[in-house]
Amino acid sequence: MIRRSSKRLLLLGGTGEAVALAEAAHKYFGKDVEVITSLAGRTRHPLSPPGTVRMGGFGGVDGLTAFLRDENIDAIIDATHPFAAQISRHARLAAESEGLPRLILARPPWQQHAGDKWTVVEDVSAAAAAVSTLAGKNLGLRLKIFLTIGSQEVEPFLAIAGVDYILRQIDPVKETPPANVQIIIGRGPFTREKEIGTLTQHKVQILVSKASGGTATYPKIEAARTLEIPVIMISRPPVETGDTVTEVSAALEWIEQKLTDERHE
C-alpha cells in the first residue's frame, strides 16, 4: 500500500551529491517524502534541486533545533561539503536533541597515487606556512600558485611575499582583487584535460587544495600528477559520528528504511 501522508526530510546540501540525492529521492519516492534542501547561500546561482529549497543559515544549534520542530522534520541527511564542519556538528546536536534519525552522505576521500607530490598539512594556517617556506626558498623569484580552497579562507596567503595566486570562483567578483591575485571563473565538474590546460596556461607551479574527495574536482589532482606539480593538501576535519554512506543509492535505502512503509501490499 502506498503511503498516504508524506514524511519531511531535511537535506543539508550545497554539493553535487546533495543535488543528485534530491533528484533521486524525488524520482523514487514522489510525494511520499518531501525533500527540503537547505543551502548556505554563498553562491549567487546555486544548482537548484527539485523540491523545496531554503537559503541561509539557521542561527546555530538552537535555530536548527527550532526549525526541525517547527517544520515537523522527520529525518536529516547531512550532504554538506567535507570541510563544512560547523553545520555538520550542529546537525548532530540538533538531531540528538529532537531524537531524529540522521545520516551523513560523505564523499569518498582521495587516495594518493604514485606520481602524486603531496605535502599533507593539518589546516589552512599550516598550508599558508608551507607556502611561505617555499617562497622563502625560491631565491627572489615569484611563485605561481593555484589556490583552490574557496574565497573565504585566502587571507592568510595574501601577505606572503613573492607569490602570485590564481583563485577560481563560481561567481564574478565585484571588488578589485589584490595585485597578486588573478580571478578565473568556473563551475565544476571539470575534466582532466581542461585542468591540464588551466595549469599550463597560468604556469602554475604549486597547487593548494583541500582534501575534498569525490569526483567533481578530482581532475585538478590528476592534472597536477600529469604535470608533476606539487600539491599542498589540507586534511579533512574530523568527521561527525553517526550513520554514514558514500553512495546516493545507499542514502535512498536509508530513507526508505527510516521514512516509508512498504510501497506495495
Buried (B, 14 or more C-beta within 10 A) or exposed (E): EEBEEBBBBBBBBBBBBBBBBBBBBBEBBEEBBBBBBBBBEBBEEBBEBBBBBBEEEBEEBEEBBBBBEEBEBBBBBBBBBBBBBEBBBBBBBBBEBBEBBBBBBBBEBBEBEEEBBBBBBEBBEBBBBBBBEBBEEEEEEEBBBBBBBBBEBBEBBBEBEBBBBBBBBBEEEEEEBEEBBBBEEEBBEBEBEBBBEBBEEBEBBBBBBBBBBBEBBBBBBBBBBBBEBBBBBBBBBEEBEBBEBBBBEBBBEBBBEBBBEEEEE
